[in-house]
Amino acid sequence: QVQLVESGGGLVQPGGSLRLSCACSGFSFESYTMTWYRQAPGKEREFVAFIGKSDAYTNYVDSVQGRFTISRENAENTVYLQMNSLKPEDTAVYYCNVPALNSWGQGTQVTVSS
C-alpha cells in the first residue's frame, strides 16, 4: 500500500523558511520521480517542483525558482522541499505526489503571514 506522509508545515513570517518532508512507503522509492504540488484557498492545485530518480534533474514553477529546492534521500525514502524567502502568496496546502502511481499525501499547511 502506497503511503505518503507530509510534515513540516506551519506559520512563518514573510521572508522566513520552512522545510517540508514527505516520508514514503509501499513502493520502490528510488525507482520513481517525485513532485510537490500546492493548493491555495479557492484555487486549483498547481505544480511546484519535480525531481528525477536522483538529484540530477529538478524543475520548478517560475514563481518559486531560486527560492525553493527539492531534494530526495533515497536511503530514507523521503523527498524534501526547502522553502526560503517565503511570501504570503506561498500560503497553501502542500502535497507530495508520485506521478507514475497517481498517489498523493494528505498535505501539510503552510501559512506565510505577519
N, C-alpha and C positions, 0 to 999 in steps of 0.2 A: 504494500500500500504506500503510495507516494505521499509524503508529508513535507510541507514547507512551513517553517515557523519563523516569522519575522520578529525582531525585537530591536530596541534601541531608540525608538521614537520618544518624543516628549515636547515640552515647551522650551523654546530658545529665543533669545533676543535677536533682532536683525544684526547680521554680521557674525553671528555665532556659528558653531559647528556641532554636528552630530554624526555618529557612525552607526549605520543600520547593519544588522546581521540577519542572515536567513540560513537557518540550520535545516539541512535536507536529509531525508532518509527514504528508503523504499525503492531506490533506483541507483544505478551506477553513476554517481555524481560526475565523475571525471570524464564521462563519455558524452555529456550534454552541455550545450551552450545555455547560458542563463541570462535573464533580463530583469530589470527593475521597471515597474510602472508606478504611476501615481494617479489619484483621482481626487480632485478638489470638489468642494460642495457645489452642486448644481452643474458640474462639468463632466464631460466624458473622460474615461480612463485614458491616459496618454503614456506613450513610451518615454522612458527616461534614459536608460543605459543598457548596453549589451556587452557581454564578454564571451569570447570563444572558449574552447575547452581548456585552454591555458590562458595565461595573462597576455599572450602575444597580440591578441586583437581585441580592441574595445571600440565602442561607438556610443555617442551621446546625442541627445536632442540639443539643438543650438542653445536653448535657454539655460542649460546647466554646464555647457562646455567650459572648461577651465576652472570650475568651482567644485564639481563632483568627480569622484574617482571610484570606479567599480573595480573590484578585485575578487579573487577567489583563493581559497586554500583547499586544494583537493584532498589533502590528508585529513582534513577536518569536516569535509562535506559541507562547507559553508561559503556563501557568497556575501560580500560586503558592499556597502555604499557609503563612502566617506563624503560628507557634505560640508563644505566650507562656504564662508561668506553668504550665509543664508539670507533670503529675502522673504518678505511677507507673502509674495506670490508663490513661494515654495510650499506653503501650507497645503497639506493634502494627506490622504491615507496612502502609504507606500506599500506596494506589493512586490514580492519576487515571483518569478514565473519560469517554468521550464517550457519553452516554446514547442519542442517536439512532443511533449506529453500533454500539452494544454492544461497544466496543473498550476494552481495558484495557492498562495498562502492566505491567511486571514487578514493580513495587513497590519501596519503599525502607524499610528497617528503622529504626524509631525506638524507642529504649530509654531509659526515664526511671528512673534508679536512682542511689542514693548509694553 
